[in-house]
Amino acid sequence: MIGRGGTDFQPVIDYIDKHKDYDGLIIFTDGFAPVPVAPNKNRRTKILWLFNNENNYLNMKLQVRQIGRSTFIKAS
């Protein structure tokens, strides 16, 4: 997969903040988008940031740390 950047993650974060019945959210990304504000009310839903490669993960892991856990997919 090849990313193009510019995705707005805030709407999905806002959605889970209002709908607390989800136990998890996986955000697959290249990391070329603004980091959203963390959920304000919903601390229950676990968030995983899944980056498309190691370099993008290394560039963004500290920025998304406050919002969830993160890892990357290693290309074979």
C-alpha positions as CSV (number, residue, x, y, z in Angstrom):
1,M,0.0,0.0,0.0
2,I,1.2,3.5,-0.8
3,G,-0.1,6.5,1.2
4,R,-0.8,9.9,-0.1
5,G,-1.1,11.8,3.2
6,G,-3.5,14.3,4.5
7,T,-6.0,12.0,6.2
8,D,-8.0,13.7,9.0
9,F,-8.1,11.3,12.0
10,Q,-10.0,13.7,14.3
11,P,-13.5,12.6,13.1
12,V,-12.9,8.9,14.0
13,I,-11.4,9.9,17.3
14,D,-14.4,12.1,18.0
15,Y,-16.7,9.3,17.0
16,I,-15.2,6.8,19.5
17,D,-15.2,9.5,22.1
18,K,-19.0,9.6,21.8
19,H,-19.5,5.9,21.2
20,K,-17.8,4.1,24.1
21,D,-19.1,0.6,23.1
22,Y,-16.1,-0.1,20.9
23,D,-13.3,-2.0,22.6
24,G,-10.6,-1.3,20.0
25,L,-9.7,0.8,17.0
26,I,-6.9,0.2,14.5
27,I,-5.7,3.2,12.5
28,F,-3.7,2.0,9.4
29,T,-1.6,5.0,8.2
30,D,1.5,6.2,6.5
31,G,1.8,8.9,9.2
32,F,1.6,11.9,6.9
33,A,-1.3,13.6,8.6
34,P,-1.8,15.8,11.7
35,V,-2.0,13.9,14.9
36,P,-5.5,14.2,16.4
37,V,-6.4,15.3,19.9
38,A,-6.8,12.3,22.2
39,P,-10.3,11.2,23.2
40,N,-11.5,13.3,26.0
41,K,-14.3,11.2,27.6
42,N,-13.6,7.7,26.3
43,R,-10.5,6.1,27.9
44,R,-11.9,2.6,27.4
45,T,-11.4,2.1,23.7
46,K,-7.8,0.9,23.0
47,I,-6.2,2.5,19.9
48,L,-3.5,0.9,17.8
49,W,-1.6,3.0,15.2
50,L,-0.4,0.6,12.5
51,F,2.2,2.2,10.2
52,N,2.9,1.1,6.7
53,N,6.7,0.9,7.2
54,E,9.3,1.2,9.9
55,N,10.6,4.6,9.0
56,N,7.2,6.2,9.2
57,Y,6.7,4.4,12.5
58,L,9.9,5.8,13.9
59,N,9.0,9.3,12.8
60,M,5.6,9.2,14.5
61,K,5.7,6.8,17.4
62,L,6.4,9.5,20.0
63,Q,3.7,11.8,18.7
64,V,0.9,9.2,18.8
65,R,2.1,7.7,22.1
66,Q,-0.4,9.8,24.1
67,I,-3.3,8.4,22.0
68,G,-2.5,4.7,21.8
69,R,0.1,2.1,21.1
70,S,1.9,1.8,17.8
71,T,3.7,-0.6,15.5
72,F,4.5,-1.1,11.8
73,I,4.1,-3.7,9.1
74,K,7.4,-5.1,7.9
75,A,7.5,-5.6,4.2
76,S,8.9,-9.0,3.1
